[in-house]
Amino acid sequence: MDRILKTLILDDEPGAAADLEHLMKTLPGVSVLAVLNDPAGAAETIADLAPDAVFLDIQMPGKTGFEVARELHEAGDPPSIIFVTAFDSYAISAIRHAAFD
């Protein structure tokens, strides 16, 4: 049996999140467990749903994607993290936060 890649999207821009969700749903073998638009409490939701990969926006109000990633790593056994951003200035920081772990 083929394995399904379970994903979750966290992006405060509803349009960007919807576009990414639509793209993910066109890929065979990929499921989108949830789309979150608020980083508050996101680490707990992510831990509860246990996705294989999280598409994580970096710049969000209240909490950055880097902070959410740190919370996931501190909780242990984090999912793979794919940072999503329109700002290429965040690339080095994303690498430092184990974007390619």
Rosetta blueprint (number, residue, H / E / L):
1 M L
2 D L
3 R L
4 I L
5 L E
6 K E
7 T E
8 L E
9 I E
10 L E
11 D L
12 D L
13 E L
14 P H
15 G H
16 A H
17 A H
18 A H
19 D H
20 L H
21 E H
22 H H
23 L H
24 M H
25 K H
26 T L
27 L L
28 P L
29 G L
30 V E
31 S E
32 V E
33 L E
34 A E
35 V E
36 L E
37 N L
38 D L
39 P L
40 A L
41 G L
42 A H
43 A H
44 E H
45 T H
46 I H
47 A H
48 D H
49 L H
50 A L
51 P L
52 D L
53 A E
54 V E
55 F E
56 L E
57 D E
58 I L
59 Q L
60 M L
61 P L
62 G L
63 K L
64 T L
65 G H
66 F H
67 E H
68 V H
69 A H
70 R H
71 E H
72 L H
73 H H
74 E H
75 A H
76 G L
77 D L
78 P L
79 P L
80 S E
81 I E
82 I E
83 F E
84 V E
85 T L
86 A L
87 F L
88 D H
89 S H
90 Y H
91 A H
92 I H
93 S H
94 A H
95 I H
96 R H
97 H L
98 A L
99 A L
100 F L
101 D L
